Amino acid sequence: MITRLNVASIYVLDKEEALDFYVNKLGLEKGNDVRQGDYRWLTIRVPGQPDTEVSLEQPGAPLHDEATAEQLRELITKGALGGLVFITDDARALYETLKERGVTDFTQEPTDHFYGTDMGIRDPFGNPIRILQQGKAAQKKAAQQATA
């Protein structure tokens, strides 16, 4: 039986630029940063949540041949390889904080929906990111599941 998610991956074009964006702009923290030959295992995570990390993967050797890497780079810049969804306690306050930190590529300002308030941004490479403040019904259900 699977008990939890440990690592998910997102493709980026430059690991240092990605690390700067995710840590210094979004407020995440660096997880693992390990080199093995030419490969660098670099992860980020939500502060205080060490059990789940996001691996920042870069197309190219040693994982991909150059033709595959070029195809992946094109898909990344189109935002076509998936994205991330984060939870926040206050979407509107976070929106203001992100603007103050220099985030400019918002795809949606905080918007109220039946499930809560969410906003959209893109990382420097085109990957879509959603940030959700869950509504009262979703928060109540999550609290019930946590105590069950």
Phi, psi and omega in degrees: 000133176283134184250338178189163174270132181258310183219134168242158184239151172223139179274137177228163181268340181210117185294322179294316178295321178296315179301316178299314181296308186291328180272306187278336179262309183277337178092015175281179178236155177287135176263258180268145175215091188232135176254139173225098186065233180276350183268139177239118175270107184234125180233157173234162178203163175290132179306135180081003181236068186288349185279343180230125181234161175246121178276130177267104183258140181242127179299141177132183181298145006269003184277327187225150170285167187296324179296316178294317179301319180295319177297317179296318179301319180295318179293323179301310184294341176271356182069030189259007182249028179092186182196199183232153174231125178244158177251141176227160176277336185211095184297320183291319177294319179296321177304313179295319178298316180297320177297318179297328180277358176098008175288129183235340187268069176274130175266343176200129173289164179308128184227135179279135176227173180297333183268353181143202180244130177222165177218165180232142174220170171237144174284176185298350184255349180112355180293131179283141177228130174250142177232121189243132167256109184294145177285174184301319180296317180292322179294319180296316179296317179298320179294322178294319181292327181290330181267353182279000000 
